[in-house]
Amino acid sequence: MKLNWKKIFVVLVSTLTFGLVTPTYAYDLDHGSIDKGKKPDLEETDKIDHSAVPVFQESPISQLVRQSKKVSYYKFGDRIGPVIKDEFQTFIFPKIEEVLYDLSDELGNDKVLQLKISEQPGKGTSEKMFHVIDSETNKDLVRFHVRRDHPPGEGYWFNFHYHTNEDNFESHYDLGSIYWDTNTPPNWMSEPKNNIFH
């Protein structure tokens, strides 16, 4: 019964970490490469065939998705980011992810390897979040933007949208809006003002 719990533990840890972490001591006990009751030393663990341990490899499109999220939060900065983070994660980012996966399906696996995310979002009041670029031609394929809207009497909103190269970035494809406040939002990428008394 003791070994069954160890097997369950190994499977759970491996599954939860997508195979990146495998408790090798429990793995070794299960496969009999180490005497039960003693901890493995370095020489014994070097003899283990680690090729049997699954390794999680990130796909090109999941790398693109991860990078797009990183650049988005970088644009929000330390003043806007904490306020809109939850709504962005729940309502806006899944739509961005969907656009990226649709682009991947449209282009095919070979072409996805050539895609990259622009690293520098627009500062100040610039709309640019990130662009998806074909690294072979160095041309933008999709541009993801966020615009400040201020409808009369409604306060400020952040409107997330994207444009594609299919119509020379003319059409505006809406991803959704997040309400800010009645006060003017700080600039993108801005940090909290330092307290001079600290």
GROMACS elastic network, one bead per residue, 0.5 to 0.9 nm:
[ bonds ]
;  ai    aj funct       b0    kb
    1     4     6  0.51526   500
    1     5     6  0.66972   500
    1     6     6  0.89611   500
    2     5     6  0.54656   500
    2     6     6  0.66218   500
    2     7     6  0.89388   500
    3     7     6  0.61883   500
    3     8     6  0.86238   500
    3    26     6  0.85577   500
    3    29     6  0.81436   500
    3    30     6  0.67684   500
    4     7     6  0.50403   500
    4     8     6  0.62210   500
    4     9     6  0.85413   500
    4    30     6  0.89649   500
    5     8     6  0.50116   500
    5     9     6  0.60350   500
    5    10     6  0.86000   500
    6    10     6  0.61279   500
    6    11     6  0.85865   500
    6    26     6  0.59312   500
    6    27     6  0.80089   500
    6    29     6  0.85994   500
    6    30     6  0.76712   500
    7    10     6  0.51286   500
    7    11     6  0.61992   500
    7    12     6  0.85524   500
    7    26     6  0.73892   500
    7    27     6  0.76021   500
    7    30     6  0.72078   500
    8    11     6  0.51739   500
    8    12     6  0.60354   500
    8    13     6  0.85783   500
    9    12     6  0.51373   500
    9    13     6  0.61022   500
    9    14     6  0.84139   500
    9    23     6  0.82949   500
    9    26     6  0.81453   500
   10    13     6  0.53548   500
   10    14     6  0.59955   500
   10    15     6  0.84315   500
   10    22     6  0.63557   500
   10    23     6  0.60074   500
   10    24     6  0.82974   500
   10    26     6  0.67059   500
   10    27     6  0.68104   500
   11    14     6  0.51469   500
   11    15     6  0.59297   500
   11    16     6  0.84733   500
   11    22     6  0.82279   500
   12    15     6  0.51357   500
   12    16     6  0.59894   500
   12    17     6  0.84876   500
   13    16     6  0.52373   500
   13    17     6  0.61158   500
   13    18     6  0.83532   500
   13    19     6  0.78453   500
   13    21     6  0.68108   500
   13    22     6  0.64015   500
   13    23     6  0.73526   500
   14    17     6  0.53483   500
   14    18     6  0.58445   500
   14    20     6  0.68255   500
   14    21     6  0.57867   500
   14    22     6  0.52702   500
   14    23     6  0.79260   500
   14    54     6  0.82008   500
   15    19     6  0.60307   500
   15    20     6  0.88271   500
   15    21     6  0.88754   500
   16    19     6  0.76507   500
   16    20     6  0.89779   500
   16    21     6  0.87672   500
   17    20     6  0.54513   500
   17    21     6  0.59313   500
   17    22     6  0.83313   500
   17    56     6  0.85528   500
   18    21     6  0.76669   500
   18    54     6  0.84055   500
   18    55     6  0.75689   500
   18    56     6  0.56491   500
   18    57     6  0.89468   500
   19    22     6  0.64621   500
   19    53     6  0.75420   500
   19    54     6  0.53501   500
   19    55     6  0.50988   500
   19    56     6  0.53972   500
   20    54     6  0.76830   500
   20    55     6  0.57256   500
   20    56     6  0.58977   500
   20    57     6  0.89797   500
   21    24     6  0.86556   500
   21    55     6  0.84957   500
   22    25     6  0.87653   500
   22    26     6  0.86326   500
   22    27     6  0.76942   500
   22    53     6  0.74353   500
   22    54     6  0.85528   500
   23    26     6  0.57338   500
   23    27     6  0.63474   500
   23    28     6  0.88220   500
   24    28     6  0.58795   500
   24    29     6  0.84704   500
   24    45     6  0.82088   500
   24    48     6  0.89590   500
   25    28     6  0.51205   500
   25    29     6  0.62659   500
   25    30     6  0.86373   500
   25    34     6  0.84186   500
   25    39     6  0.76289   500
   25    40     6  0.70777   500
   25    45     6  0.84562   500
   26    29     6  0.51258   500
   26    30     6  0.61909   500
   26    31     6  0.86877   500
   27    30     6  0.51857   500
   27    31     6  0.63110   500
   27    32     6  0.86936   500
   27    33     6  0.89299   500
   28    31     6  0.51095   500
   28    32     6  0.60153   500
   28    33     6  0.53766   500
   28    34     6  0.58992   500
   28    35     6  0.89074   500
   28    40     6  0.85506   500
   28    45     6  0.82006   500
   28    48     6  0.76239   500
   29    32     6  0.51751   500
   29    33     6  0.65120   500
   29    34     6  0.57922   500
   29    35     6  0.71816   500
   29    36     6  0.62795   500
   30    33     6  0.80209   500
   30    34     6  0.88049   500
   31    34     6  0.79993   500
   32    35     6  0.68637   500
   32    36     6  0.78745   500
   33    44     6  0.79211   500
   33    45     6  0.86725   500
   33    47     6  0.84388   500
   33    48     6  0.73894   500
   34    37     6  0.87830   500
   34    38     6  0.76936   500
   34    39     6  0.79219   500
   34    40     6  0.64447   500
   34    44     6  0.72412   500
   34    45     6  0.84888   500
   35    38     6  0.60721   500
   35    39     6  0.80942   500
   35    40     6  0.81550   500
   36    39     6  0.80863   500
   40    43     6  0.80566   500
   40    44     6  0.59844   500
   40    45     6  0.63745   500
   41    44     6  0.54929   500
   41    45     6  0.64227   500
   41    46     6  0.88426   500
   42    45     6  0.52064   500
   42    46     6  0.62209   500
   42    47     6  0.89806   500
   43    46     6  0.53052   500
   43    47     6  0.69039   500
   44    47     6  0.54115   500
   44    48     6  0.71962   500
   45    48     6  0.54399   500
   45    49     6  0.89782   500
   46    49     6  0.81826   500
   46    50     6  0.89919   500
   47    50     6  0.88454   500
   48    51     6  0.88477   500
   49    52     6  0.63786   500
   49    53     6  0.80756   500
   50    53     6  0.52847   500
   50    54     6  0.85192   500
   51    54     6  0.74776   500
   51    55     6  0.87999   500
   58    61     6  0.82284   500
   58    62     6  0.62012   500
   58    63     6  0.63472   500
   59    62     6  0.52367   500
   59    63     6  0.62608   500
   59    64     6  0.87128   500
   60    63     6  0.51152   500
   60    64     6  0.63145   500
   60    65     6  0.87866   500
   60   109     6  0.82742   500
   60   112     6  0.65785   500
   60   113     6  0.59682   500
   60   115     6  0.84696   500
   61    65     6  0.62089   500
   61    66     6  0.86215   500
   61   100     6  0.75034   500
   61   101     6  0.69607   500
   61   104     6  0.67991   500
   61   109     6  0.87000   500
   61   112     6  0.67645   500
   61   113     6  0.80901   500
   61   115     6  0.86866   500
   62    66     6  0.60887   500
   62    67     6  0.85053   500
   62   101     6  0.87554   500
   63    66     6  0.51180   500
   63    67     6  0.61063   500
   63    68     6  0.85536   500
   64    67     6  0.51580   500
   64    68     6  0.61045   500
   64    69     6  0.87247   500
   64   100     6  0.79055   500
   64   112     6  0.89951   500
   64   115     6  0.77139   500
   64   116     6  0.66722   500
   64   117     6  0.66897   500
   64   132     6  0.86777   500
   65    68     6  0.51324   500
   65    69     6  0.63795   500
   65    70     6  0.87617   500
   65    96     6  0.83698   500
   65    97     6  0.62108   500
   65   100     6  0.70534   500
   65   101     6  0.85252   500
   65   117     6  0.89591   500
   66    69     6  0.53095   500
   66    70     6  0.63549   500
   66    71     6  0.88508   500
   67    70     6  0.50348   500
   67    71     6  0.62236   500
   67    72     6  0.85589   500
   67   116     6  0.86510   500
   67   117     6  0.67318   500
   67   119     6  0.86472   500
   68    71     6  0.52521   500
   68    72     6  0.61094   500
   68    73     6  0.87696   500
   68    96     6  0.86548   500
   68    97     6  0.87279   500
   68   117     6  0.63961   500
   68   118     6  0.85407   500
   68   119     6  0.88780   500
   68   129     6  0.86998   500
   68   130     6  0.70191   500
   68   131     6  0.87519   500
   68   132     6  0.87590   500
   69    72     6  0.50530   500
   69    73     6  0.63344   500
   69    74     6  0.85729   500
   69    93     6  0.76113   500
   70    73     6  0.54297   500
   70    74     6  0.62267   500
   70    75     6  0.88061   500
   71    75     6  0.62440   500
   71    76     6  0.88004   500
   71   117     6  0.83128   500
   71   118     6  0.82208   500
   71   119     6  0.65590   500
   71   120     6  0.74868   500
   71   121     6  0.68952   500
   71   129     6  0.71998   500
   71   130     6  0.68769   500
   72    75     6  0.51792   500
   72    76     6  0.64677   500
   72   121     6  0.76795   500
   72   129     6  0.58895   500
   72   130     6  0.72180   500
   73    76     6  0.50525   500
   73    77     6  0.65896   500
   73    78     6  0.87986   500
   73    81     6  0.63040   500
   73    85     6  0.80168   500
   73   189     6  0.88263   500
   74    77     6  0.55083   500
   74    78     6  0.84026   500
   74    81     6  0.82330   500
   74   120     6  0.88368   500
   74   121     6  0.76966   500
   74   188     6  0.88834   500
   74   189     6  0.65915   500
   75    80     6  0.89640   500
   75    81     6  0.82235   500
   75   120     6  0.82953   500
   75   121     6  0.56641   500
   75   122     6  0.70508   500
   75   123     6  0.71162   500
   75   128     6  0.86528   500
   75   129     6  0.64334   500
   75   130     6  0.89169   500
   75   188     6  0.57979   500
   75   190     6  0.85960   500
   76    79     6  0.73558   500
   76    80     6  0.52918   500
   76    82     6  0.84830   500
   76    84     6  0.85374   500
   76    85     6  0.87883   500
   76   129     6  0.88544   500
   76   187     6  0.86134   500
   76   188     6  0.54420   500
   76   189     6  0.53693   500
   76   190     6  0.77373   500
   77    80     6  0.58477   500
   77    81     6  0.54684   500
   77    82     6  0.83986   500
   77   187     6  0.85572   500
   77   188     6  0.60748   500
   77   190     6  0.52064   500
   77   191     6  0.60673   500
   77   192     6  0.89438   500
   78    81     6  0.55063   500
   78    82     6  0.66243   500
   78   189     6  0.69695   500
   78   190     6  0.62863   500
   78   192     6  0.64030   500
   79    82     6  0.65871   500
   79    83     6  0.74008   500
   79   185     6  0.89334   500
   79   186     6  0.70902   500
   79   187     6  0.86306   500
   79   188     6  0.83633   500
   79   189     6  0.78454   500
   79   190     6  0.61793   500
   79   191     6  0.56121   500
   79   192     6  0.57971   500
   80    83     6  0.54903   500
   80    84     6  0.64193   500
   80    85     6  0.82380   500
   80   180     6  0.87085   500
   80   185     6  0.76177   500
   80   186     6  0.71032   500
   80   187     6  0.83380   500
   80   188     6  0.73329   500
   80   189     6  0.80466   500
   80   190     6  0.78851   500
   80   191     6  0.87301   500
   81    84     6  0.55455   500
   81    85     6  0.54252   500
   81   189     6  0.87992   500
   82    85     6  0.53545   500
   82    86     6  0.80502   500
   83    86     6  0.77202   500
   83    87     6  0.86742   500
   83   180     6  0.80800   500
   84    87     6  0.55762   500
   84    88     6  0.59330   500
   84    89     6  0.85116   500
   84   178     6  0.72135   500
   84   179     6  0.83752   500
   84   180     6  0.77535   500
   85    88     6  0.51760   500
   85    89     6  0.60439   500
   85    90     6  0.85738   500
   86    89     6  0.51473   500
   86    90     6  0.60808   500
   86    91     6  0.84456   500
   87    90     6  0.50750   500
   87    91     6  0.56713   500
   87    92     6  0.71526   500
   87    93     6  0.88741   500
   87   178     6  0.70394   500
   88    91     6  0.55578   500
   88    93     6  0.58364   500
   88    94     6  0.87092   500
   88   177     6  0.89664   500
   88   178     6  0.75555   500
   89    92     6  0.62312   500
   89    93     6  0.52562   500
   89    94     6  0.72095   500
   90    93     6  0.67347   500
   90    94     6  0.69750   500
   91    94     6  0.64181   500
   91    95     6  0.73294   500
   91   175     6  0.85661   500
   91   176     6  0.75053   500
   91   177     6  0.88584   500
   91   178     6  0.89163   500
   92    95     6  0.54882   500
   92    96     6  0.65631   500
   92    97     6  0.88668   500
   92   160     6  0.74074   500
   92   175     6  0.61468   500
   92   176     6  0.62249   500
   92   177     6  0.79092   500
   92   178     6  0.86587   500
   93    97     6  0.60552   500
   93    98     6  0.85002   500
   93   175     6  0.86516   500
   94    98     6  0.61446   500
   94    99     6  0.87517   500
   95    99     6  0.63174   500
   95   100     6  0.86973   500
   95   175     6  0.63291   500
   95   176     6  0.87510   500
   96    99     6  0.51768   500
   96   100     6  0.63300   500
   96   101     6  0.87339   500
   96   144     6  0.82463   500
   96   161     6  0.88938   500
   96   162     6  0.87363   500
   96   175     6  0.74218   500
   97   100     6  0.51150   500
   97   101     6  0.62083   500
   97   102     6  0.85799   500
   98   101     6  0.51233   500
   98   102     6  0.60595   500
   98   103     6  0.85164   500
   99   102     6  0.50652   500
   99   103     6  0.61240   500
   99   104     6  0.85886   500
  100   103     6  0.50485   500
  100   104     6  0.62031   500
  100   105     6  0.87379   500
  100   132     6  0.87089   500
  100   142     6  0.89517   500
  101   105     6  0.62188   500
  101   106     6  0.85606   500
  102   105     6  0.50744   500
  102   106     6  0.61162   500
  102   107     6  0.86151   500
  103   106     6  0.50181   500
  103   107     6  0.60931   500
  103   108     6  0.84013   500
  103   112     6  0.84357   500
  103   142     6  0.88975   500
  104   107     6  0.52617   500
  104   108     6  0.58118   500
  104   109     6  0.68669   500
  104   111     6  0.79892   500
  104   112     6  0.58771   500
  105   108     6  0.53663   500
  105   109     6  0.75941   500
  105   112     6  0.88073   500
  107   110     6  0.78536   500
  107   111     6  0.57308   500
  107   112     6  0.65923   500
  108   111     6  0.56994   500
  108   112     6  0.63800   500
  109   112     6  0.51688   500
  109   113     6  0.68079   500
  110   113     6  0.56717   500
  110   114     6  0.75654   500
  111   114     6  0.54281   500
  111   115     6  0.71102   500
  111   134     6  0.83606   500
  112   115     6  0.52785   500
  112   116     6  0.86124   500
  112   134     6  0.85448   500
  113   116     6  0.82580   500
  113   135     6  0.89943   500
  114   133     6  0.82045   500
  114   134     6  0.56761   500
  114   135     6  0.53273   500
  114   136     6  0.63152   500
  115   132     6  0.65887   500
  115   133     6  0.55548   500
  115   135     6  0.57787   500
  115   136     6  0.82912   500
  116   119     6  0.88674   500
  116   131     6  0.82943   500
  116   132     6  0.57927   500
  116   133     6  0.52749   500
  116   134     6  0.65667   500
  116   135     6  0.64173   500
  117   130     6  0.64454   500
  117   131     6  0.57693   500
  117   133     6  0.61352   500
  118   121     6  0.74737   500
  118   129     6  0.87663   500
  118   130     6  0.54274   500
  118   131     6  0.52649   500
  118   132     6  0.64772   500
  118   133     6  0.68821   500
  119   130     6  0.70977   500
  119   131     6  0.85364   500
  120   123     6  0.87502   500
  120   128     6  0.88217   500
  120   129     6  0.81146   500
  120   130     6  0.72013   500
  121   126     6  0.83913   500
  121   127     6  0.84921   500
  121   128     6  0.56126   500
  121   130     6  0.56370   500
  121   131     6  0.86689   500
  121   188     6  0.89668   500
  121   189     6  0.86593   500
  122   125     6  0.75781   500
  122   127     6  0.63871   500
  122   129     6  0.63283   500
  122   130     6  0.82008   500
  122   188     6  0.75117   500
  122   189     6  0.83573   500
  123   126     6  0.56582   500
  123   127     6  0.83151   500
  123   128     6  0.81679   500
  123   187     6  0.70148   500
  123   188     6  0.51910   500
  123   189     6  0.59180   500
  123   190     6  0.82385   500
  124   127     6  0.88672   500
  124   186     6  0.81878   500
  124   189     6  0.71280   500
  124   190     6  0.78664   500
  125   147     6  0.81495   500
  125   148     6  0.79008   500
  125   186     6  0.87270   500
  125   187     6  0.57725   500
  125   188     6  0.62873   500
  126   129     6  0.84842   500
  126   145     6  0.86609   500
  126   146     6  0.82486   500
  126   147     6  0.78045   500
  126   187     6  0.87729   500
  126   188     6  0.77092   500
  127   144     6  0.84394   500
  127   145     6  0.50022   500
  127   147     6  0.51972   500
  127   148     6  0.79894   500
  128   131     6  0.77854   500
  128   143     6  0.75514   500
  128   144     6  0.65252   500
  128   146     6  0.65426   500
  128   147     6  0.84805   500
  129   143     6  0.78755   500
  129   144     6  0.56000   500
  129   146     6  0.64991   500
  130   142     6  0.87140   500
  130   143     6  0.62950   500
  130   144     6  0.54691   500
  130   145     6  0.70406   500
  131   140     6  0.62851   500
  131   141     6  0.73955   500
  131   142     6  0.57305   500
  131   144     6  0.58967   500
  131   145     6  0.85128   500
  132   139     6  0.85685   500
  132   140     6  0.57915   500
  132   141     6  0.56253   500
  132   142     6  0.51730   500
  132   143     6  0.63884   500
  132   144     6  0.81510   500
  133   136     6  0.86936   500
  133   137     6  0.82861   500
  133   138     6  0.61050   500
  133   139     6  0.55432   500
  133   141     6  0.56841   500
  133   142     6  0.73733   500
  133   143     6  0.88219   500
  134   137     6  0.56611   500
  134   138     6  0.53029   500
  134   139     6  0.55538   500
  134   140     6  0.64013   500
  134   141     6  0.67843   500
  135   139     6  0.73162   500
  136   139     6  0.81618   500
  137   140     6  0.87748   500
  139   165     6  0.89332   500
  140   143     6  0.69968   500
  140   164     6  0.81831   500
  140   165     6  0.69293   500
  141   163     6  0.85411   500
  141   164     6  0.58369   500
  141   165     6  0.51855   500
  141   166     6  0.80860   500
  141   169     6  0.89080   500
  142   162     6  0.68317   500
  142   163     6  0.57150   500
  142   165     6  0.62994   500
  142   169     6  0.79413   500
  143   161     6  0.85100   500
  143   162     6  0.53721   500
  143   163     6  0.51650   500
  143   164     6  0.63647   500
  143   165     6  0.84057   500
  143   169     6  0.77161   500
  144   160     6  0.75431   500
  144   161     6  0.60198   500
  144   163     6  0.66663   500
  144   164     6  0.89585   500
  145   159     6  0.82040   500
  145   160     6  0.59023   500
  145   161     6  0.54822   500
  145   162     6  0.57545   500
  145   163     6  0.81310   500
  146   158     6  0.61953   500
  146   159     6  0.53450   500
  146   161     6  0.62499   500
  146   162     6  0.83949   500
  146   177     6  0.88567   500
  147   157     6  0.81339   500
  147   158     6  0.56081   500
  147   159     6  0.50402   500
  147   160     6  0.65331   500
  147   161     6  0.80983   500
  148   156     6  0.67186   500
  148   157     6  0.57519   500
  148   159     6  0.62406   500
  148   185     6  0.85242   500
  149   155     6  0.83715   500
  149   156     6  0.56951   500
  149   157     6  0.50204   500
  149   158     6  0.61519   500
  149   159     6  0.66727   500
  150   153     6  0.81167   500
  150   154     6  0.68377   500
  150   155     6  0.57776   500
  150   157     6  0.63373   500
  150   158     6  0.89360   500
  150   182     6  0.88947   500
  151   154     6  0.54733   500
  151   155     6  0.67106   500
  151   156     6  0.72548   500
  151   157     6  0.82779   500
  152   155     6  0.73462   500
  153   182     6  0.84572   500
  154   157     6  0.84651   500
  154   181     6  0.85939   500
  154   182     6  0.71201   500
  155   179     6  0.77707   500
  155   180     6  0.72998   500
  155   181     6  0.54926   500
  155   183     6  0.69524   500
  155   184     6  0.81606   500
  156   178     6  0.87864   500
  156   179     6  0.62168   500
  156   180     6  0.53362   500
  156   181     6  0.55495   500
  156   182     6  0.58695   500
  156   183     6  0.72277   500
  156   184     6  0.68197   500
  156   185     6  0.73617   500
  157   177     6  0.63102   500
  157   178     6  0.55467   500
  157   180     6  0.53455   500
  157   181     6  0.75742   500
  158   176     6  0.84328   500
  158   177     6  0.53351   500
  158   178     6  0.51563   500
  158   179     6  0.63482   500
  158   180     6  0.69639   500
  159   174     6  0.77168   500
  159   175     6  0.76273   500
  159   176     6  0.60096   500
  159   178     6  0.66647   500
  159   179     6  0.87902   500
  160   173     6  0.87528   500
  160   174     6  0.63690   500
  160   175     6  0.52440   500
  160   176     6  0.54951   500
  160   177     6  0.58902   500
  160   178     6  0.82286   500
  161   172     6  0.65015   500
  161   173     6  0.53438   500
  161   176     6  0.71024   500
  161   177     6  0.87919   500
  162   169     6  0.84491   500
  162   171     6  0.83401   500
  162   172     6  0.60828   500
  162   173     6  0.52409   500
  162   174     6  0.67335   500
  162   175     6  0.74716   500
  163   166     6  0.86740   500
  163   167     6  0.84663   500
  163   168     6  0.82509   500
  163   170     6  0.67360   500
  163   171     6  0.59724   500
  163   172     6  0.55841   500
  163   173     6  0.62690   500
  164   167     6  0.65754   500
  164   168     6  0.67364   500
  164   170     6  0.77534   500
  164   171     6  0.74975   500
  164   172     6  0.85710   500
  164   173     6  0.87300   500
  165   169     6  0.51740   500
  165   170     6  0.83603   500
  166   169     6  0.70435   500
  166   170     6  0.88255   500
  167   170     6  0.57930   500
  167   171     6  0.68865   500
  168   171     6  0.82447   500
  169   172     6  0.78043   500
  174   177     6  0.84649   500
  180   183     6  0.79994   500
  180   184     6  0.84522   500
  180   185     6  0.70225   500
  181   184     6  0.73403   500
  181   185     6  0.75430   500
  182   185     6  0.86453   500
  185   188     6  0.86376   500
  186   189     6  0.86923   500
  186   190     6  0.68284   500
  187   190     6  0.56481   500
  188   191     6  0.89340   500
  190   193     6  0.87168   500
  191   194     6  0.85805   500
  192   195     6  0.88394   500
  193   196     6  0.89492   500
  194   197     6  0.86613   500
  194   198     6  0.80606   500
  195   198     6  0.57239   500
